[in-house]
Amino acid sequence: MALPIYGTLPKFTWRMVAVVLAAESVLIFFGALVAWSLAAVGADKDRATTYLVVGSALAVLALVAAGSMRRPFGITLAWIVQVCALLAGFIVSAMVIVGGLFFALFLVCLVQGRRIDAVQAAREQAAGEQPQPQT
């Protein structure tokens, strides 16, 4: 089963992925605050505001991706957020762990969500084939 890069996701899958992205956006914002504060007191004083703005924009992008999971481009935005969250580890090393954990959750939601959607579809189809009780 190939992982989707573009297109619509089944109902349960996009709900699971949206929850992961919404939670990830909070931690991305906290990572932006950490990068901002570390840069403000360190040698990168000129970049402190840039770290905060870019990190906040990534957190907002994660929320936008979560909100657009019903659309075909939603999963593409989600992949972009995952890659950028991992790349944020070059600024704040703890973001490698955060990005890695959420990347793993993202993959689990894509794989298991599609399996759950397939099971639900099979149950609905089986329920539709059985005769309805007469009243």
URFENCOR-V278290 format. One record per pair of residues at least 12 apart in sequence whose C-alpha atoms are under 6 Angstrom apart, sorted by the first residue. I is the first residue (numbers start at 1). GAP is how many residues later the second one is. Records with the same first field share a line. If there is no record, write none. Layout:
I->GAP / GAP
This chain:
5->71
6->66 / 67 / 69 / 70
7->65
8->63 / 64
12->101
13->100 / 101
14->55
16->93
17->92
18->48
21->41 / 45
22->41
25->34 / 37
28->31
29->27 / 30
32->20 / 23
36->12 / 15 / 16
62->19
65->12 / 13
82->21
85->14
86->13
